[in-house]
Amino acid sequence: MTYTLAACVFCRIVAKVDPAQQVWQDERAIVIVPLNPVVPGHVIAIPRRHADDFTGDWLTTSDATHAAFQYARAMGGPFNLITSKGREATQSVFHLHVHLVPRAAGDGLALPWTSAAAELRGAQRQREADVKGLLDIASTYRPESTVRVYLEASAARLNELPLAASPEETQP
């Protein structure tokens, strides 16, 4: 695909025709805050030269990744570095760009290729570990102890809870 300035939103942002919240720049690329960041600190590195995606021109791809490298290094912390090629791969703007997504333990942000089945298996393993932990603690008390009865009942209730709520269950 070939885009003109009029057709490419990122070319218009680079040319300062369209506004954007720019947080970093050099002679080869800019870094902006997306319109809908997935987490605080989410930014997009955009090369000044147009390429449809990361296979269009290796120098332009290098410009984008260099900007991402510089920005992430300055900010510190863990990040996902994400780019896509093609609609099927979730590319929605056909001007090469690289998302930098800050991460934190337990942030709940799933990668696009994370399957629901894998998440359920992980939740099941965590539940099994939690139930085992409760039962292990309970076993240290005498059988007639109210603490042991409470812990065993808690483990049984935990085992009966659904692993994931359906969309209908989360509606008010």
N, C-alpha and C positions, 0 to 999 in steps of 0.2 A: 504494500500500500504506500502511496505517496500522498502526503498531506501538505497543504498550503498553510500559510499563516492564518488565513481566515478559518480553516477547518480544524486546526490543531490547538486545543486549549492550552497545552503546555508550551507550545511555541509562542502563543500570545502572552502567557505569563512571563516567559523568559524575555520577551521583547517589551515587557511592561505595558502592554496594551490592556491586559486584564489584571486585576489586583490579586495579590496573594500575600499571605503572611510569611515573608522570607526570613529565615533564621541564620543562614550561612550562604556564602558565595565565594567563588573564585572565578578566574577567567574561563574555566571550562564547564562549570556546573553551578546550580543553585540548590538550596535545600529549603523546602517550604513545609508548613503545617497543612495537612490535608483538610478539606472541608468538614469531614466527619472522622476525626481520629478515633481509632479503636481503643486506645488507652492514652492517658496523658503522656506527652513526649513523643508520640508517633509522628514521624516526619517522612517526607519523600524527597529523595535526591533525583534531580532532573538535569541531564546534560543540556548544554546550550544548543548543541547541534542536534538536528532531528534524526532519529532512527526509529523505525516502527517498534523494534524490540531488541533484545540483547543479541540477536543473531544478525542484525542489520549491518553493523560496523563495529569491529572490535575496539577501535580507538574511542568511539563514542561510548561503548560499554565501559571501557576503562575510565573515561571521564566520570560517569555516574558512580561506579564503584569506588573511585578515588574520593569523590565527595562524601560518600557514605562512610568510608574509612576515616576521613579527617573528622567528620562530625561525631561519629561514635567514639572515636578515640578521645576527643575533647570532652564529651559528655560523661564517658565512663559507664560502667555497669553492663549487664547482659542485654543483648538485643537479638531479635530475629532480623535477618536480611532477606527480603523477599522481592522477587521480580517474576513476571509471567510473560509467556509468549502465546498469544491466541486466546480467543473467547473461551474455549473449552478449559483453558488454564486460568480463568478468571481475569484475563486482561480486559479492562474496560476503556482505557485510554491508549491509543495506538501511537504513543511517543514513549520511547524507553524511559522507565523510571524505576527506582529502587526504593522500596519501603523499609524504613528502619523502625522496628517496633520494640520499645523497651519491655523487658520482662521482669517479673518478680515471682518468687515462689508463691504458689497458690493463687495467681492472678485470674485463673479460670479461663484464660484466653486459649482457645484451641486453634491449632494450625488448620489450614484449609483441608489438608488430607487426613486429619485425625478422624477415624471412623467412630461412629456411635458404639459399635460393638466393642471396640478396644476400650473405650471409656467405661462401658458397662463391666467388662472383665476386670478392669482396674478397681472399680467401685466394689465389685464382688470380693476381690482379694482383700481390699481394705476392710470390708465388713467382716469377713472371716477372721482377719487378724484381730479386729476389735472384740468380736465375740469370744475368741480364744483367750484374749487378754482378760476379759471380765471373768470367764470361767476359771482361769488360772488363779486369779486373785481370790475368787470365791472359795477355791479348794483349800486355801490356807486357813479358813475359818471352820469351826466345828459345824457339823450338819444342822444342829438346832439353832445356830446363830442367825439373828435377824439380818445381819449384814450379808451373810452367805445367801439367804433366801432372796434378799433384795437384788444382789448381783446376778444370781441365776435368772430371776424374773426379768431383769434389765436385758440380759443377753438374749433371752427368748423373744422379748419385744423387738429388740434391734434386728434380730434375724427375720422377723415378720414384716418389717418396713419395706416399702417398694424402693428399688434402687434408683429409679429416675421417675420423676413425675411426668405424666403426659401433659400436652398443652392444655387440655380441658381442665386438669387438676390445678393448674397454675393460674387460671382465670379468676378474677375476683367475683 
